[in-house]
Amino acid sequence: MRKTKVICTLGPATDRDDVLRKLIINGMNVGRLNFSHGSHEEHLARVVLFKKIRNELGVPAGLLLDTRGPEIRIKRFLNERIELLSGSVFTFTADDVVGTDRIVSVTYKDFPAIVEKGTTILLDDGLLSMKVIGKNGNEVSCEVVDGGPLSDSKKINVPGAARLLPFIDDVDREDIRFGVEHEFEFVAASFVRDSDDVKELRELIRSYGGESIKIISKIEIREGVDAIDEIIRVSDGIMIARGDMGVEIPFEELPSIQKSIIKKCYGAGKPVITETQMLDSMTRNPRPTRAEITDVANAIYDGTSAIMLSGETSVGKYPVESLLTMLKIAVKTERDIDYVQRLKNAVVTVSRNVTNAISHATCETAHTLDAASIISVTRSGHSANMVSKFRPACPIIATTANVRVFNQLSLSWGVNPILVEKKESTDEILLQAVEKAVESGMAHDGDLVVITGGMISDMRGTTNMIKVHIVGDILLEGHGGAGGRAGGRAHVMAEDSDLSEFNEGEVLVIAESTDEVLAVIKSAAAIITEEELGESKAVIVGRALGIPVVAGAAGALEIIKSGIAITVDGSTGRVYSGLNKGD
């Protein structure tokens, strides 16, 4: 199962039911709505469609509201776009006018106050540039340095100006209120400068009744980079917004900043999203460039929790193809990573609390036992996120009775959420967790799994349990004669059985170790014998050949039927119904 999560930006290209449905079915984990574009009416239509499909499919998928933040954008042109010619004069105005190839309105009324003669102005993520040559009242005149096409609502970057603008304005407040009312799982805060910005936003969200919304801080200006440690501490996650960062900060610094932020988030156990132009060419073309493929892969190698598509899915020609391409790159890259060794080498903050200790031990136990999966029983999502922090090699299955947590866990690295019913007793909770994991196809009879969670408190951060469990019914118990686990089809050797019908790789079930039986033992996947441990020659042969053996299995010939799939654990002496995954 894929570990790295994928966020897709929703827009006109995803407004059809069939397109959005394909995105969700094929693996989109979170849908992003960019509130720098579109009206509340347009966003509401997308929210309704997203939730409708999500509920119909019964899959976890979160909604992320990306705030406009302290940004400045141009307004609209008469014909939606113009061509700026290098060397020409172009004017920005704080007045409302119809845009032409000579003038356009801006969204920030005090725009003239934040620029001076000689100030560099960048547009469309730095593709276009101008120099201020004069100001007159509400107008700012510029010489076009680098021209090109310019369309409606493009962002204006004046390096260093973000600190002069309010972090949350009235438009942002109404957008956030909209997000709370329509139960978004995440809010991505644009242009975060320090921890105070995050605290201000969290207080605002709480005042609207959205206490459970997770805050993702976008790092895109120098102040945010400089204050990254304190921002990570108070945020629920981080987004590396490379678009604005690339114009606010010298572009040659971006690679090292990206690696540093991913490393810090990984160490702190906070989700980190890498975004902007990851497959940008697929906005127009059906295939990515080689550089884009490498960009996506390198973010995954660095340890990013999630990767994001922007215009590729919101307005691009190939939204579904863009997602499928990103998924292929992610899956292939993850296969190349040794997560067991990475955990051994990782410098991860292991706080001195029970949850951290149990979560770390869970991952180490899973690696030592080569577990098929980790099952995290969680109410708030905290237990699953703490396991995710340590990046285990096996999948993390998170069971929760909270629908909101179910959808929020869609962003957590390596976590596969399952919605379950609320149970009261520990035994019921654990039994249901395993049953639902099997029903979903994420776990199979015979799988060795490591179960962890908080038993049994409604309080967040009370993970205090770890249990090793083999999925499936225990058919019988004997004594472990030779270690190891193996599975296969049972071949019950009754008195009238013909050993010529025995097939290599089957589990041999015998009453006693006759010479005839010993002759074929080396071809068996495992051996179950009714003989007592100290009396069985099969145990001696099994130990010599490294074949799992269970001895003293009283009634084995009656209980086990030839042809059924079973798993033999030679260490514990247990025989389970069902094949171990991979056998």
N, C-alpha and C positions, 0 to 999 in steps of 0.2 A: 504494500500500500504506500502511495506517495506521502511523503512527510512535509514537504514545503507547500504552504498554502498559496492560493492564487486569488487575487482580487481583480474583478473586472468593473470598469466604469460603465455605468448605464447611461444611455442617451438615445437619440433618434434611431441609431442603428440597432438598438435592442428593444424597440417599442413593440414589435410584433411578438405575439405569444410564442410562435414556433421558434423564433431566434432565441429569446430569453430561456425558453424551456430547454433548448439544446445546450445552452451555456451551463445551466444548472445540472442537467443530466450528465454532461461530460466532465464536470468536476470543478466548476467555479465555486469557491468557498465563501466569498463575500462580495456583495454588490455595493459599489460606491456611487454615491450621488454627489456631483460637484456643484455646490451651491453658488459658485461664481457664474454659472450659466443657468438659464431656465427660470421659470416662475414656480411658485408653490403649487399651482394647478398642474403643471407638467410633472413636477416631482411626485405629487400625490398619485397621479395615474401610474407612474412607474412603481411606486411603493405598493399600490394595490395589486398590480399584476405580479410583482415579485413574490409577495406573500401568498397570493392565490396559488401560484405554481409550486412554491416551497411547501405549502400545506398539502397540496394534492400528491406530491411526490414523497412527502414524509421525510425529507432530508434536512440536515442542519445547514443553514446558510444565513449569514449575518448581513445586516444593512449598515452601511457606514455613511455618515453625513460629513462631507468635507466642507468646512466653513470657508467663506470668502476671506475673512480675516482682514488685517490692515493692508489691503492691496488697492492698487489703482488700475482701472481699465478704461480703454476708450469705449465710447458708445457706438452707435450704429451709423453706417454709411447709407447713402441713398440707394446704391445698388449692391449692398452687402460687402463689397470688397473694392479696393483700389490698387494701383501699382505706384509705389513710391520710387522716384528716380533719384539716384545719387546726385548730389549737388543742388537739388531743388530746395525750396523753402517750404516748410510745412508748419502749421500752427495748431497748438492745442488750446482749447478754451474751456473755462469753467461754466460758460453759458450753454444753454441748450440750443444746439443748431443741428441741421441735417448735414451729416458728414459728406465731404467731397474729397477730391485729390489734393485740396489745399488746406482744409481745416476739419477738425473733428472734436466733439465734446469729450470730456473726461468725467469719471464718476466722483472725483474728489474736488470739492468746491475750492479748497485752499491750495490747489496744485501750484499756482505761481509762487506761493510763499516758500515752497520746499526746494526750489531750483534757483540757480544763479547763472549769469552769463558764463559759458564754458562748461556747464554741467552736462555730463553724458546721460542720454536717455536711451534705454534699450526697450525693444518691443518683441513680442512673440518669442520668448525665451532666449533673447539675445540675437536672433537672426537679423534683426534690423537695428540700426543705431543712428543717433542724431546728436548734434551739439546745439545747446541753447545759444542763440545769438541776440536775444532781446526779450524784454517783457513789457507789456502794455496793458495795465488793468488786469482783466481776467484772462488775458491771452499770453501765451508763451510761444515765441517764434523760434524755429530750429532749422539748421541746415542738415539735410539728409546726408549722412556719411556712407552708410551701407543700405541701399534700397532693396526693394523687392515687393512681393504681394502682401497686402495688409487687409485683414477681414474684420468683421464686427467683433466687439467685445474682447479683443486681445489685451493681454496684461502689459502694463507699463512698469518697467523697473528703473528706479532711480537709486543706484547703490547707496545704502546707508539711510535711506529715507524712511524705512519701516519703523525705526525707533521713534520717529516724530509723529506717527499716526496712533490713534487709540487702538488697543489690542482687540477690543470688542465694541462695535458700534451698534446703532439701533437696528440695522439690517441683520447683523449677526444675531442679535437677541431674538428677533422674530424667527430667524431660521432655526435657531436652537430650540425655541419653544415648539416649532413645527416638528422637530426631531423627537422631542420628548412626547408630544401628543400622539405621534404615530409609531412610537416604540422602536426607534432605531436601537441597534445593539452597540454602536460605536459612534463617537464624534471625533473627527480628525481636526485638530486645532491648527490653523495656518499661522505661520510666522511667529512661533513661540520664541520668546526672547530669554525667559528665565522661569524659575519655579513659581514666582508670583503670578505670572500669566496663567499657568495651569491651575493654581489655587483659585484664581478669580473665576475661571471657567467652571471649575467643579462646583463652586458655590452657586453660580448662576444656574447650572443644571439641576442642582439639588432644590433650589428655590422653585423650580418648575415641576418638581416631583420626579426627577429622573435619576435618582440615587444609583440605580444599577447600571447606568450607561458607562461604558469604558471610554476613557479619554486617551486618544493617540496623539502625541505631540509631534507636529511636523517641524523638522529641522531644515531650515532653508536660508538663514541669514547668519552673519558672523556672530552676532550675540548669542544665538541658539547653540552654535558650535562651541563657543567659549564656555557656556554654562551647561554643557551636556550632562555632566554628572548629577547636578541638582535637578535637572529636568527629568532624567531617567528615574530618579528616586521618587518623584511625586506623580509620575505618569503611569498609565496602565500599559503603554506601549509607545514605540517611536516609529515615525515614518521619515525616511531619508528622501526628502523632496529635491531631487537633483536638478529639476528645471530651474527654479528660482535660485537655488544654490549656485548654479553654474554662471549666473549673471551677477549675483550679489558678492560672490567670492571668486578669486582667480580660478579658472577652470582646471588648471594643472594641479590644484590642491584636492579636487574632488575624489580621486581614487583613494588617497590616504585617509581622508575624512570618512568616506564610506566604510572602509575596513575598520577604522577605529571605533565608529559608532556601533557597528555590528558586534565587534568584540566586547564592547562595554555592555551592550544589551544582553548578549549571551551570558556574560559573567553575572549579570544581575537577575537573570531569569525573566526578562521582559521581552515580549514579542517585538520584532523589528521588521519593518516593511521597506523594501527597496523599490523605488519607482522612478518613472519618467523615461520615455524613449527606449524602453527595453526592447520592444519590437516595432519601433516607430515606422519603419518602411512598410510594414504590413497594413498600415492605414490605407495605403494605395496599392500595394502589391501582394500577391498570394503567398510569397515566400520571404523569409527574413534575410538580412545580410549575414555574412559570416561573423562580422564584428558583433552584431546583436546576439547571435547564438552564444558567443563567448561571454558577452556581458551578463546574460542570464545565468549561465553556468558558473561564472566566477562569483556572483552574489551568493549562490547556493554553496559553493566551496567555502566561502567566507563564513557561512553559518546563518544567513538571513532566514527569518521565520516565514516570510511571505514575499512574493513578487507581484507586481501590479501592472495591469494594462490600463492605459488611459484612453487616448483618442483611437487606439486600435479597435476597441470594442464600442466606444460611445458614438463615434461618427465614421468609423472606418468602413471600407468595402468588405472586409473579411473578418467580422467579429468572431465567428465560431472557429474559423481556421487559425486565427491568432491565438485563441485559447488552446486549441489542440497542439499547436506548435510549442507553446510554452510548457504544456504538460509533458510532451515528449522530451524536451530538454531537461526538465526537472527530474523525471524518472531515470533517465540515462545517467545524469550527473550523480544522483543519490546512490546509484549502484556502485559508483566508483569511490565512495567514501567509506572508510573503515570507522564506523561509529564506536565500536568497542575500544579501539586504540585511541580515538579522539577523546573519549571520556577519561581514559587513563592519563592523557596528556593535558587535559583541559585545566585552565585556571578559573574555576567557578566558585563563586562565593557560597560557602556552605555554612550558613548561619547556625549558631548554637541554639537551635530549637528542634523540637521533635519532628515537625513536618519536614524540615530540610533533611534531617538525619534519616528518616524513614524513606523519603523519596530517593535520596542518593543510594541507600541500601537496596531499595527496590530495583533500581537500574543495574547495580552491580550483581545482584542475585540473578536477575534475568540474563545477564551476559554470562555469568558463570555456569548457569544451568541450560544455556541456549534455549531460553523460553520462546514459545511461539508468539506470545504477546504479554503485555501488562494490562490488567484490568483495574482501572481506577474508579472507585465508587465515590461520587462527589455530589455535594449539594450546591456549593457556591462556584465550583469550577477550580477552586484553589488547589485541591489535591492533584488534579490532572495537570494543571499548569506547573506545579512544582516538579512533577515527574518529567514533563516536557522540558523543563529547564536543563536537565542533564542529558538530553538528546540520546535516548537509548536506541539501540540498533533495531529492536523489535517494535511493532506497532503499539500504540497506546489506545486502548479502548476505554472510553469514559462513559459510565452510566450515570444519568441524573434524572430526577423527577421534575426538574425545573426547566420549563420550555425556553426561558430566556437564556439560561446557562447553556442549554443544548445548542442554541444558535450562536452564542458568543464563543463557545469552544471551537467553532469552525475556523477561527483564526489562529488557534494554538498549534504550534509545530508538532507534527506527528500524532496529534490527537484525533481519534475517530469517535465522535459522540453518538450515544444511543439514548433515546428517551424511554424511560421506564416508569412504572407506577410507584407511588410512594409506599414504602413498607415501614413497619415499626420496629421489628426485631432484627438483630444483626444477622441471624441465620437466614431470614427471609430476604434480606437485602443482598447477601452474597449469592444465594441460590438464584435469585432473579437476575443478578448481574451476569452470571455464567450462562443461564438459559437464554437471555436476550443476545448475548454475544454469539452464541451458536445459531440462534434463529436468524441473525443478521448475516450470517456467513463469514463473520470475522474470526470466529473460533470454531474448532472442529473437535469431535470426539477423539480423545487420546492426546490432545494438545497439552503440553505443560505450560501453565500460565502463572504469573505472579500477581496476586491481588493485593491492592492497597487502598486505604481510605480512612476516614474518621469514623470510628464506631463508639457511640452512636449519638452524636451531638449536632445541633443545628448551628453551632458556632463555626465561623470560617476559621481555617487554619488549625484544625484539630486532628490532622492526619496522625494516627497512632497505631496503625495495624499493617502488618505484612504477612501474607500467607502464600505458600506454594501449593498449587492445586493442579491435578490432572483432570481435564474435561472428560466427562463420560461416566457411565455407571460402573461401579466396581463389581465385576462378576464374581470374583472370589479372592481370598487372601491366603497365602501360604507363607513360606520363609524365603527370603532372598538368598539364592544359592550362588549366583554369579551376577556381577553388577551390570549396569547399563539398561537402556530401554530400547525396545524394538517392536515393530508391529507387522502384521501380515494376516493372511487368511489362515484360520485354524485347520489343522489336519489331526483329527482325533483318531488315535491308534487303538481301536478296540480289538478284542480277541480275534475276530474274524476279518480284520482289515488287511489289505494288501499294500505293503510298503512300496510296491512298484508304482502306485498311484500318487505317492508323495512327490510334491513339486518343490524345487529349490525356492527358498524364500518364504515358505510357509512356516507357521508356528506349530511345532510338534507337541501334541498333548498325549502323554503316555501314563500307563499305570506303573510300569517298572522299566529299568534300563536293561533290556535284553541285548544280546550280542547283535541281533538283527537291527535293533534300534540304533545302537551305537555306531553302526556302519553308515548311517545316513545323517547323523547329528550335524556333521560339519556343513551340510547344505541347508540347515534350518535357520530361520531368522531368530528364533528363540525356542526355549523348551519349557514345558510345564509338566511336572511329574507328581504323581500322588505319593511317591516314596518320601520317607522322612529325609531330612537334610543330610544326616550322617551316614545314610545307607545308600545314597544314590551315586552311581557311577556317572550319570548324566551331569551331575554338578561338577565332578572332577574334569570331565571332558569340556564342559562349557567354560569353565574357568581358563583352561588351557587354550581354548580357541577364541576366547573373548565373546562368547555367545551368552546373552542373558538367560538365566535359569531361575524358575520358581519351583521350589520343592515343598513337600508336605501340603500340596494343594488338594485337600480332601474333596472328593466328589467331582473332580475336574472333568472326568469322562462323561458324566451325566449333565453337568451344568453347561459345558461348552459344546457347541455343535459344529461339525465340520463345515467349513466354508464361510463362517461368520468372521467379520473383521475384528481383531482384538489387538490390544497393546499390552506388552509384558514389561513390567518394571522389576528387573532382577535385584535392585537395591532394596526396595520396600517389600517385595514379595506379593505385590498386587497385580491383578489382571483386570484390564478395563475393556469395556465394550467400545469398539470404534478404533479406526486407524489413527495413528499419530500423523499430524500434518507433515507432508513431505515423504512419508513412507509408502 
